[in-house]
Amino acid sequence: MDAVELDRPERLRAWLARQRTVHEVRADGQGGWHWQALAADDAAPFDPPSVLPPFSAKGFFFAERERLFRFDGGQFLGLMPEVELQVLFGLHACDLRAVAYQDQFFAADPHYQARRRASLLVALECRHSCAGGFCSLVGSGPRVHDGDADLILLPLSQGWRLLVASAAGAEALRGFDAPAAPDDGEAERQENARRVAAEQGPQTEVARGIQALHAGRITEETWDAVGLRCLGCSGCTTVCPTCSCFAPLDVADEEGGVARERVWDSCLYEAFQREASGHNPTASAGQRVRRFWYHKFGEAFREQFDAYGCVGCGRCDRVCPGGIGVHGVMGRVAKP
């Protein structure tokens, strides 16, 4: 992997902003951090937070609500989104793994792919663990996987190194004034990975919970007990970077026809799987919670996507009012 010396990330950001809209996680002025579109001449210091933003990159590619096609009374007309060239600046390895997961899930979806092709992914490799994260356990980080990013910002003990990770990344740097680096920072990346794994610890409860799930040792009574704590608020599925449930919605459009929209949905809603006959295969909260966690840690999904549906970001722990994010659930189901 080619590498260049980088004096300041802000200079790279300004270079990329010449022809693309740059999005970066910034303080929202109310104690939180969110993705924000930056002005082309933004000169604020690159100051990534020590915690992940509450929302991943999912919404940049899988819109919360969008029109897919319309029927004008005589024919069906496809509707494609208007896209602009964009840069996601400072993505962590876990969120990049989630994008790679969604790339497979939506491989044949033209709306997702249109946004994805217009996007340049600039990774920020982690030197320390975020609070509640366990990317080391599920293999999603802290090291950015090959093929997951276009450019990788590697913070060194002194200064920065920029790794060119794709042909799109190399093209984006064409004409950028930066000297070649003496090496690709492999030793530093390995040390970062060891440090993050040590800070995260063995994550025993999560590991044991995954083992119990694979072994089929979790009783229906246990799932029902967990389900009693689920409020059906969809907080976990909204912030989860790999969740992709949606519902079709037909609405009257402005021209007198009918449009089909796609709207984010949640498998934890009571009616999500209800059939036209009235039968509901996941009528109880326990059944729905069970289904959700088998999607995150089931072997069938790992075989299909070459990764768990959970990337170890810990967002569900932070958002769940019932205390049944990943650590809360895995701690309960791991008990004999």
C-alpha positions in Angstrom: 0.0 0.0 0.0 1.4 3.4 -1.0 1.9 5.9 1.7 2.7 9.6 1.9 3.8 11.9 4.7 1.0 14.2 5.8 1.8 17.4 7.7 -1.8 18.3 8.6 -5.1 16.4 7.9 -6.8 19.8 7.3 -4.7 20.3 4.2 -6.0 17.0 2.8 -9.5 17.9 3.7 -9.2 21.2 1.9 -7.8 19.5 -1.2 -10.7 17.0 -1.3 -13.3 19.8 -0.7 -12.4 21.4 -4.0 -14.7 19.2 -6.0 -16.7 17.3 -3.3 -18.8 18.0 -0.3 -16.9 16.9 2.8 -18.7 15.5 5.8 -17.0 15.3 9.1 -18.1 14.6 12.7 -18.3 17.9 14.6 -19.7 19.1 17.9 -23.3 20.2 17.6 -23.0 22.8 20.3 -25.3 20.9 22.7 -22.8 18.4 24.0 -23.2 15.9 21.1 -21.3 15.0 18.0 -22.8 14.5 14.6 -21.9 14.3 10.9 -22.0 17.8 9.3 -21.4 19.0 5.8 -18.5 21.5 5.8 -18.2 24.6 3.8 -15.5 24.4 1.1 -13.3 26.9 2.8 -13.7 25.4 6.3 -10.4 25.8 8.2 -11.3 24.4 11.6 -8.8 22.0 13.1 -9.4 18.3 12.5 -10.5 17.3 16.0 -12.2 13.9 16.0 -14.1 13.0 19.2 -12.9 10.2 21.5 -16.4 8.6 21.2 -18.2 7.4 18.1 -21.0 9.7 16.8 -24.5 8.4 17.6 -25.2 7.7 14.0 -22.9 5.8 11.6 -22.5 6.4 7.9 -25.6 4.3 7.0 -27.8 7.2 6.2 -25.4 8.5 3.6 -26.2 5.5 1.4 -29.4 4.0 2.6 -31.8 6.9 2.8 -34.3 7.0 5.7 -37.1 7.7 3.3 -37.0 7.9 -0.5 -39.1 7.3 -3.6 -38.3 4.3 -5.8 -40.8 4.6 -8.6 -44.1 6.1 -9.5 -47.2 5.0 -11.5 -48.8 7.7 -13.7 -51.9 5.6 -14.5 -50.4 4.1 -17.6 -46.8 3.1 -16.9 -44.3 2.6 -14.1 -41.5 5.2 -14.0 -38.3 4.6 -12.1 -37.0 7.4 -9.8 -33.3 7.7 -9.1 -31.9 9.9 -6.4 -29.9 13.1 -7.2 -26.4 12.4 -5.9 -23.4 14.7 -5.4 -19.8 13.8 -5.0 -19.0 13.5 -1.3 -16.3 12.7 1.1 -16.8 11.0 4.5 -13.8 12.3 6.4 -12.7 10.3 9.5 -14.6 7.1 9.4 -13.5 4.4 11.9 -12.8 0.8 11.0 -16.0 -0.5 12.6 -18.2 1.8 10.6 -16.3 1.0 7.5 -16.9 -2.7 8.1 -20.6 -1.9 8.3 -20.4 -0.1 5.0 -18.8 -3.1 3.4 -21.6 -5.3 4.9 -24.2 -3.0 3.4 -22.4 -3.0 0.1 -23.1 -6.7 -0.2 -26.7 -6.4 1.1 -27.5 -3.7 -1.4 -25.3 -4.9 -4.2 -28.2 -4.9 -6.7 -29.9 -1.8 -5.4 -29.4 1.1 -7.8 -30.4 3.8 -5.3 -27.8 2.6 -2.7 -25.1 2.1 -5.4 -25.6 5.5 -6.9 -24.8 7.2 -3.6 -22.0 4.7 -2.9 -20.2 5.3 -6.2 -20.3 9.1 -5.5 -18.6 8.7 -2.2 -14.9 8.8 -1.1 -14.2 7.1 2.2 -11.4 8.5 4.3 -10.7 6.4 7.3 -9.2 7.4 10.6 -7.4 4.4 12.2 -7.9 4.3 16.0 -5.0 4.5 18.5 -7.3 3.9 21.5 -10.6 2.2 22.1 -13.8 4.1 22.2 -16.0 3.6 25.3 -18.1 0.5 25.1 -16.5 -0.7 21.8 -15.4 -4.3 21.2 -14.3 -4.2 17.6 -11.3 -6.5 18.4 -13.6 -9.3 19.5 -15.7 -9.3 16.3 -12.8 -8.5 14.0 -14.1 -5.2 12.6 -11.2 -3.1 13.9 -9.3 -1.2 15.0 -7.3 -1.8 11.9 -9.1 -0.8 8.7 -9.7 -3.8 6.5 -8.2 -3.9 3.0 -10.8 -2.7 0.5 -12.9 -0.9 3.1 -11.6 2.7 2.6 -10.1 4.8 -0.2 -7.6 6.7 2.0 -6.5 6.0 5.6 -5.4 8.6 8.0 -2.8 7.0 10.3 -2.0 9.0 13.4 1.6 8.5 14.5 3.2 9.2 17.8 4.4 12.3 16.0 2.6 13.5 12.9 0.5 11.7 10.3 0.8 9.2 7.5 -1.7 8.9 4.7 -2.2 5.4 3.2 -3.6 5.1 -0.3 -6.0 2.2 -0.2 -7.8 2.2 -3.5 -7.6 3.4 -7.1 -10.2 6.1 -6.3 -8.1 7.3 -3.4 -5.0 7.5 -5.7 -7.0 9.5 -8.2 -8.3 11.9 -5.5 -4.7 12.6 -4.6 -3.5 13.3 -8.1 -1.7 16.6 -7.9 -1.7 16.7 -4.1 1.7 17.9 -2.8 2.9 15.4 -0.3 6.2 13.5 -0.2 6.3 9.7 -0.3 6.6 8.1 3.2 9.6 5.8 4.0 7.2 3.0 4.9 3.4 2.2 5.2 3.4 2.4 9.0 2.8 -1.3 9.5 4.6 -1.4 12.8 2.5 1.5 14.1 -0.7 -0.1 12.9 0.1 -3.4 14.7 0.9 -1.5 17.9 -2.3 0.4 17.7 -4.3 -2.9 17.3 -2.6 -4.4 20.3 -3.3 -1.3 22.4 -6.9 -1.1 21.5 -7.5 -4.9 22.1 -5.8 -4.5 25.6 -8.0 -1.5 26.4 -11.2 -3.4 25.4 -10.2 -6.5 27.3 -11.5 -10.0 26.7 -15.2 -9.0 26.6 -16.0 -12.3 28.3 -19.8 -11.8 28.6 -20.2 -10.9 25.0 -18.0 -13.8 23.9 -19.9 -16.3 26.1 -23.2 -14.9 24.9 -22.2 -15.5 21.3 -21.1 -19.0 22.1 -24.4 -19.7 23.9 -26.3 -18.4 20.9 -24.4 -20.6 18.5 -24.8 -23.6 20.7 -28.6 -23.1 21.0 -28.4 -23.0 24.8 -30.6 -19.9 25.2 -34.1 -20.9 26.3 -37.3 -19.3 25.1 -37.9 -18.2 28.7 -34.6 -16.3 28.6 -35.6 -14.5 25.4 -39.0 -13.7 26.8 -37.4 -12.2 29.9 -35.2 -10.0 27.7 -38.2 -9.1 25.5 -40.1 -7.8 28.6 -37.4 -5.0 28.7 -37.8 -4.1 25.0 -40.0 -1.0 24.6 -40.1 -1.4 20.8 -38.7 2.1 20.3 -36.4 1.0 17.4 -33.5 3.0 18.9 -31.1 0.1 18.5 -32.1 -0.6 14.9 -31.9 3.0 14.0 -28.4 3.5 15.3 -27.1 0.1 14.3 -24.8 0.6 11.2 -25.8 -2.7 9.6 -29.6 -2.7 10.2 -31.4 -2.4 6.8 -35.0 -3.2 7.4 -37.4 -1.1 5.4 -41.1 -1.0 4.6 -42.8 -0.1 1.3 -45.3 2.8 1.4 -47.5 3.9 -1.5 -48.5 7.5 -1.5 -50.3 9.9 -3.9 -47.8 12.1 -5.7 -48.0 15.7 -6.7 -48.9 14.9 -10.3 -52.0 12.7 -9.6 -50.2 9.4 -9.7 -49.0 7.0 -7.1 -45.4 6.7 -5.8 -43.7 3.8 -4.0 -41.5 4.9 -1.1 -39.0 3.0 0.9 -39.0 3.9 4.6 -36.8 2.7 7.4 -38.5 0.0 9.5 -37.6 -2.1 12.5 -37.8 -5.8 13.1 -38.6 -5.0 16.7 -41.9 -3.5 15.9 -44.8 -5.8 16.7 -46.3 -5.6 13.2 -43.0 -6.0 11.2 -43.6 -9.6 10.2 -47.4 -9.7 10.5 -48.9 -11.5 7.4 -52.0 -10.5 5.5 -53.7 -13.5 7.1 -53.2 -12.0 10.5 -50.6 -14.6 11.5 -47.5 -13.1 13.1 -44.4 -15.4 13.3 -42.8 -12.9 15.8 -45.9 -11.9 17.8 -44.0 -11.7 21.2 -41.3 -9.3 22.1 -39.1 -12.2 23.1 -39.3 -13.7 19.6 -38.5 -10.4 18.0 -35.5 -9.8 20.3 -34.3 -13.3 19.5 -34.6 -12.7 15.8 -32.6 -9.5 16.1 -29.7 -11.0 17.9 -29.5 -14.0 15.6 -29.1 -11.5 12.8 -26.2 -9.8 14.6 -24.3 -13.0 15.7 -25.8 -15.9 13.8 -23.4 -18.1 11.8 -25.7 -18.1 8.7 -25.2 -14.3 8.4 -21.5 -14.5 8.9 -21.2 -17.2 6.2 -23.2 -15.0 3.8 -21.5 -11.7 4.5 -18.1 -12.9 5.8 -18.7 -10.9 9.0 -21.0 -10.7 11.9 -24.0 -8.3 11.6 -22.6 -6.6 14.7 -19.4 -4.5 14.2 -18.8 -3.9 17.9 -19.5 -0.2 18.0 -21.6 -0.4 21.2 -24.2 2.2 20.0 -27.1 0.0 21.0 -25.9 0.0 24.6 -25.9 3.8 24.7 -29.3 4.3 23.1 -31.4 1.5 24.7 -33.7 2.7 27.5 -34.4 -0.9 28.6 -30.7 -1.7 29.1 -30.7 -4.5 26.5 -28.0 -3.3 24.2 -25.4 -5.9 23.2 -23.7 -6.1 26.6 -27.0 -6.2 28.5 -28.4 -9.0 26.3 -25.2 -11.1 26.0 -24.6 -10.8 29.8 -28.1 -12.3 30.4 -28.1 -15.0 27.8 -24.5 -16.1 28.8 -25.7 -17.2 32.2 -26.1 -21.0 32.5 
